[in-house]
């Protein structure tokens, strides 16, 4: 997965969390399930994005031979 795709999916997951709060007020069990699932996806994507930035920084700042 490319970094751009991960960022787009992260933004969509956060938007999904906001929409779940807004539209699933009357279904608490479904809301909890959706929030947990979307939060785990957002967390995994945030870790992936962070690790990509660390890898990119390491490639840019490699020591001279």
Chimera marker file (.cmm) of the C-alpha trace (Angstrom):
<marker_set name="trace">
<marker id="1" x="0.000" y="0.000" z="0.000" r="1" g="1" b="0" radius="0.5"/>
<marker id="2" x="1.341" y="3.409" z="-0.853" r="1" g="1" b="0" radius="0.5"/>
<marker id="3" x="1.611" y="6.224" z="1.649" r="1" g="1" b="0" radius="0.5"/>
<marker id="4" x="-1.013" y="8.259" z="-0.203" r="1" g="1" b="0" radius="0.5"/>
<marker id="5" x="-3.495" y="5.395" z="-0.065" r="1" g="1" b="0" radius="0.5"/>
<marker id="6" x="-2.891" y="4.964" z="3.655" r="1" g="1" b="0" radius="0.5"/>
<marker id="7" x="-3.507" y="8.659" z="4.285" r="1" g="1" b="0" radius="0.5"/>
<marker id="8" x="-6.745" y="8.596" z="2.278" r="1" g="1" b="0" radius="0.5"/>
<marker id="9" x="-7.957" y="5.504" z="4.145" r="1" g="1" b="0" radius="0.5"/>
<marker id="10" x="-7.050" y="7.120" z="7.476" r="1" g="1" b="0" radius="0.5"/>
<marker id="11" x="-9.068" y="10.220" z="6.619" r="1" g="1" b="0" radius="0.5"/>
<marker id="12" x="-11.999" y="8.025" z="5.565" r="1" g="1" b="0" radius="0.5"/>
<marker id="13" x="-11.811" y="6.053" z="8.821" r="1" g="1" b="0" radius="0.5"/>
<marker id="14" x="-11.862" y="9.252" z="10.892" r="1" g="1" b="0" radius="0.5"/>
<marker id="15" x="-14.763" y="10.572" z="8.811" r="1" g="1" b="0" radius="0.5"/>
<marker id="16" x="-16.545" y="7.264" z="9.409" r="1" g="1" b="0" radius="0.5"/>
<marker id="17" x="-16.111" y="7.671" z="13.165" r="1" g="1" b="0" radius="0.5"/>
<marker id="18" x="-17.665" y="11.128" z="12.987" r="1" g="1" b="0" radius="0.5"/>
<marker id="19" x="-20.557" y="9.867" z="10.855" r="1" g="1" b="0" radius="0.5"/>
<marker id="20" x="-21.200" y="6.946" z="13.194" r="1" g="1" b="0" radius="0.5"/>
<marker id="21" x="-21.502" y="9.360" z="16.113" r="1" g="1" b="0" radius="0.5"/>
<marker id="22" x="-23.890" y="11.498" z="14.106" r="1" g="1" b="0" radius="0.5"/>
<marker id="23" x="-26.201" y="8.914" z="12.534" r="1" g="1" b="0" radius="0.5"/>
<marker id="24" x="-26.242" y="5.895" z="14.849" r="1" g="1" b="0" radius="0.5"/>
<marker id="25" x="-27.484" y="7.520" z="18.039" r="1" g="1" b="0" radius="0.5"/>
<marker id="26" x="-30.513" y="5.243" z="18.385" r="1" g="1" b="0" radius="0.5"/>
<marker id="27" x="-28.615" y="1.968" z="17.880" r="1" g="1" b="0" radius="0.5"/>
<marker id="28" x="-26.039" y="1.804" z="20.696" r="1" g="1" b="0" radius="0.5"/>
<marker id="29" x="-24.794" y="-1.755" z="20.026" r="1" g="1" b="0" radius="0.5"/>
<marker id="30" x="-24.197" y="-1.124" z="16.343" r="1" g="1" b="0" radius="0.5"/>
<marker id="31" x="-22.588" y="2.226" z="17.178" r="1" g="1" b="0" radius="0.5"/>
<marker id="32" x="-20.142" y="0.607" z="19.598" r="1" g="1" b="0" radius="0.5"/>
<marker id="33" x="-19.211" y="-2.122" z="17.110" r="1" g="1" b="0" radius="0.5"/>
<marker id="34" x="-18.652" y="0.399" z="14.317" r="1" g="1" b="0" radius="0.5"/>
<marker id="35" x="-16.647" y="2.723" z="16.562" r="1" g="1" b="0" radius="0.5"/>
<marker id="36" x="-14.374" y="-0.062" z="17.767" r="1" g="1" b="0" radius="0.5"/>
<marker id="37" x="-13.826" y="-1.366" z="14.251" r="1" g="1" b="0" radius="0.5"/>
<marker id="38" x="-13.155" y="2.066" z="12.742" r="1" g="1" b="0" radius="0.5"/>
<marker id="39" x="-10.907" y="3.037" z="15.650" r="1" g="1" b="0" radius="0.5"/>
<marker id="40" x="-8.784" y="-0.086" z="15.201" r="1" g="1" b="0" radius="0.5"/>
<marker id="41" x="-8.505" y="0.582" z="11.475" r="1" g="1" b="0" radius="0.5"/>
<marker id="42" x="-7.529" y="4.217" z="12.122" r="1" g="1" b="0" radius="0.5"/>
<marker id="43" x="-4.957" y="3.137" z="14.714" r="1" g="1" b="0" radius="0.5"/>
<marker id="44" x="-3.399" y="0.578" z="12.374" r="1" g="1" b="0" radius="0.5"/>
<marker id="45" x="-3.228" y="3.132" z="9.570" r="1" g="1" b="0" radius="0.5"/>
<marker id="46" x="-1.716" y="5.756" z="11.880" r="1" g="1" b="0" radius="0.5"/>
<marker id="47" x="1.006" y="3.296" z="12.902" r="1" g="1" b="0" radius="0.5"/>
<marker id="48" x="1.638" y="2.409" z="9.251" r="1" g="1" b="0" radius="0.5"/>
<marker id="49" x="1.889" y="6.083" z="8.281" r="1" g="1" b="0" radius="0.5"/>
<marker id="50" x="4.237" y="6.794" z="11.191" r="1" g="1" b="0" radius="0.5"/>
<marker id="51" x="6.498" y="3.893" z="10.294" r="1" g="1" b="0" radius="0.5"/>
<marker id="52" x="6.577" y="5.054" z="6.677" r="1" g="1" b="0" radius="0.5"/>
<marker id="53" x="7.714" y="8.512" z="7.762" r="1" g="1" b="0" radius="0.5"/>
<marker id="54" x="10.461" y="6.957" z="9.888" r="1" g="1" b="0" radius="0.5"/>
<marker id="55" x="11.592" y="4.829" z="6.927" r="1" g="1" b="0" radius="0.5"/>
<marker id="56" x="11.567" y="7.811" z="4.561" r="1" g="1" b="0" radius="0.5"/>
<marker id="57" x="13.551" y="9.897" z="7.049" r="1" g="1" b="0" radius="0.5"/>
<marker id="58" x="16.097" y="7.106" z="7.480" r="1" g="1" b="0" radius="0.5"/>
<marker id="59" x="16.525" y="6.788" z="3.716" r="1" g="1" b="0" radius="0.5"/>
<marker id="60" x="17.039" y="10.537" z="3.315" r="1" g="1" b="0" radius="0.5"/>
<marker id="61" x="19.513" y="10.873" z="6.185" r="1" g="1" b="0" radius="0.5"/>
<marker id="62" x="21.653" y="7.791" z="5.680" r="1" g="1" b="0" radius="0.5"/>
<marker id="63" x="25.278" y="8.184" z="6.705" r="1" g="1" b="0" radius="0.5"/>
<marker id="64" x="27.945" y="8.753" z="4.073" r="1" g="1" b="0" radius="0.5"/>
<marker id="65" x="30.026" y="5.743" z="3.104" r="1" g="1" b="0" radius="0.5"/>
<link id1="1" id2="2" r="1" g="1" b="0" radius="0.2"/>
<link id1="2" id2="3" r="1" g="1" b="0" radius="0.2"/>
<link id1="3" id2="4" r="1" g="1" b="0" radius="0.2"/>
<link id1="4" id2="5" r="1" g="1" b="0" radius="0.2"/>
<link id1="5" id2="6" r="1" g="1" b="0" radius="0.2"/>
<link id1="6" id2="7" r="1" g="1" b="0" radius="0.2"/>
<link id1="7" id2="8" r="1" g="1" b="0" radius="0.2"/>
<link id1="8" id2="9" r="1" g="1" b="0" radius="0.2"/>
<link id1="9" id2="10" r="1" g="1" b="0" radius="0.2"/>
<link id1="10" id2="11" r="1" g="1" b="0" radius="0.2"/>
<link id1="11" id2="12" r="1" g="1" b="0" radius="0.2"/>
<link id1="12" id2="13" r="1" g="1" b="0" radius="0.2"/>
<link id1="13" id2="14" r="1" g="1" b="0" radius="0.2"/>
<link id1="14" id2="15" r="1" g="1" b="0" radius="0.2"/>
<link id1="15" id2="16" r="1" g="1" b="0" radius="0.2"/>
<link id1="16" id2="17" r="1" g="1" b="0" radius="0.2"/>
<link id1="17" id2="18" r="1" g="1" b="0" radius="0.2"/>
<link id1="18" id2="19" r="1" g="1" b="0" radius="0.2"/>
<link id1="19" id2="20" r="1" g="1" b="0" radius="0.2"/>
<link id1="20" id2="21" r="1" g="1" b="0" radius="0.2"/>
<link id1="21" id2="22" r="1" g="1" b="0" radius="0.2"/>
<link id1="22" id2="23" r="1" g="1" b="0" radius="0.2"/>
<link id1="23" id2="24" r="1" g="1" b="0" radius="0.2"/>
<link id1="24" id2="25" r="1" g="1" b="0" radius="0.2"/>
<link id1="25" id2="26" r="1" g="1" b="0" radius="0.2"/>
<link id1="26" id2="27" r="1" g="1" b="0" radius="0.2"/>
<link id1="27" id2="28" r="1" g="1" b="0" radius="0.2"/>
<link id1="28" id2="29" r="1" g="1" b="0" radius="0.2"/>
<link id1="29" id2="30" r="1" g="1" b="0" radius="0.2"/>
<link id1="30" id2="31" r="1" g="1" b="0" radius="0.2"/>
<link id1="31" id2="32" r="1" g="1" b="0" radius="0.2"/>
<link id1="32" id2="33" r="1" g="1" b="0" radius="0.2"/>
<link id1="33" id2="34" r="1" g="1" b="0" radius="0.2"/>
<link id1="34" id2="35" r="1" g="1" b="0" radius="0.2"/>
<link id1="35" id2="36" r="1" g="1" b="0" radius="0.2"/>
<link id1="36" id2="37" r="1" g="1" b="0" radius="0.2"/>
<link id1="37" id2="38" r="1" g="1" b="0" radius="0.2"/>
<link id1="38" id2="39" r="1" g="1" b="0" radius="0.2"/>
<link id1="39" id2="40" r="1" g="1" b="0" radius="0.2"/>
<link id1="40" id2="41" r="1" g="1" b="0" radius="0.2"/>
<link id1="41" id2="42" r="1" g="1" b="0" radius="0.2"/>
<link id1="42" id2="43" r="1" g="1" b="0" radius="0.2"/>
<link id1="43" id2="44" r="1" g="1" b="0" radius="0.2"/>
<link id1="44" id2="45" r="1" g="1" b="0" radius="0.2"/>
<link id1="45" id2="46" r="1" g="1" b="0" radius="0.2"/>
<link id1="46" id2="47" r="1" g="1" b="0" radius="0.2"/>
<link id1="47" id2="48" r="1" g="1" b="0" radius="0.2"/>
<link id1="48" id2="49" r="1" g="1" b="0" radius="0.2"/>
<link id1="49" id2="50" r="1" g="1" b="0" radius="0.2"/>
<link id1="50" id2="51" r="1" g="1" b="0" radius="0.2"/>
<link id1="51" id2="52" r="1" g="1" b="0" radius="0.2"/>
<link id1="52" id2="53" r="1" g="1" b="0" radius="0.2"/>
<link id1="53" id2="54" r="1" g="1" b="0" radius="0.2"/>
<link id1="54" id2="55" r="1" g="1" b="0" radius="0.2"/>
<link id1="55" id2="56" r="1" g="1" b="0" radius="0.2"/>
<link id1="56" id2="57" r="1" g="1" b="0" radius="0.2"/>
<link id1="57" id2="58" r="1" g="1" b="0" radius="0.2"/>
<link id1="58" id2="59" r="1" g="1" b="0" radius="0.2"/>
<link id1="59" id2="60" r="1" g="1" b="0" radius="0.2"/>
<link id1="60" id2="61" r="1" g="1" b="0" radius="0.2"/>
<link id1="61" id2="62" r="1" g="1" b="0" radius="0.2"/>
<link id1="62" id2="63" r="1" g="1" b="0" radius="0.2"/>
<link id1="63" id2="64" r="1" g="1" b="0" radius="0.2"/>
<link id1="64" id2="65" r="1" g="1" b="0" radius="0.2"/>
</marker_set>
